[in-house]
Amino acid sequence: MKIRTGYAITYETFQPTPMMFLLSVHPSRAGDILTPEVMTFDPPVDAHQYLDAFGNVTTRILAPAGRITVATDFLVHDSGELDPVVPDARQHPVQDLPDEAMRFLLGSRYCDTDKLSNIAWELFGAGPEGWGRVQAVCDFVNRHIKFNYQDADATRSAHDAYTQQRGVCRDYAHLAVAFCRCLNIPARYCTGYLGDIGVPVVPPPDFSAWFEVYLGGAWHTFDARNNRRRIGRIVIARGRDATDVAISTSFATALLLSFDVHTDEVLEEGEAPTPILTAEEAAAVTGKTADRPKTAAVPNKTPETAVVPPKTPEAAVAPVKTPETAVVPTEAATVNTPKATAGLTKVA
């Protein structure tokens, strides 16, 4: 299927303010981009991109004082299939894990494994290993946390989410990631687009958070917030937790004035929209697939390089490799209003 996606986000600054964004589709999905993913700024500013330590595309600008809007709109090809299930994916002994997976066993800013280790083993230590153990974590976290946008908290850790039993999608992901790491399963935090395709529409549209675990020699997607397989998941960034993948960071006050995200199925002539799937059809069980009409396949094509305009929308900027910068996030679609006119403002 084709998915039309993008965003328009407006900030207000009170002085020239350095900002950086993680808003570009992850390079692993670059081959699925059908129309150029052009990030535009109004007013136009100089900008450049680089790849951070996790391989995410990061964009830097110096925002002028006043209002600035960052936006894009583009098409992505997607299989239209539900998240895959590999129930026999086995858990690796720690000594057999690849080097690149090891950092995803460690505690991090929002995944405070030191406070959750005993709890994790008490809850899940007697159950199955591998896929079944991760699914048990998702089942528990999904039941344990009550979702409410009004409960977004930029400082809530995984242990806080466990004790407070409330939060938003990032809190579900943080708690599940922390539990998996406590159980010696490498887990990494993901953010991206997840439209309401095959499920009832639940406003407001937003970016979403989920996580991936390393089992059976590969990374697999899990989603403790929704706890069901979904269609049209488009990853933007991966990291240890929301610290690494916040959608914006400003190095002085940048007030979030408006936030709009869209992720919609695009129908060709004569096509019907993907029907709403029942919980059973979308259940993460062996061999369970949805009996639904297939949409016409869209050929995969090599896209133009995702670009960022320095002064005009047509200018292309090639990403370069540079070290990671650590930052502190807030929740997507929430506003962080600092007291001073200088400092760090994060939206994640």
BELJO-V742448 format. One record per helix or strand of 3 or more residues. SS is the DSSP state (A for helix, B for strand). FROM is the first residue (numbers start at 1). LEN is the number of residues. If there is no record, write none. Layout:
SS&FROM&LEN  SS&FROM&LEN
This chain:
B&2&12  B&17&5  A&27&6  B&38&5  B&47&5  B&57&7  B&66&12  A&94&3  A&99&7  A&113&12  A&130&15  A&149&3  A&158&7  A&169&14  B&187&8  B&208&8  B&218&5  B&233&7  A&242&4  B&248&3  B&254&13  B&345&3
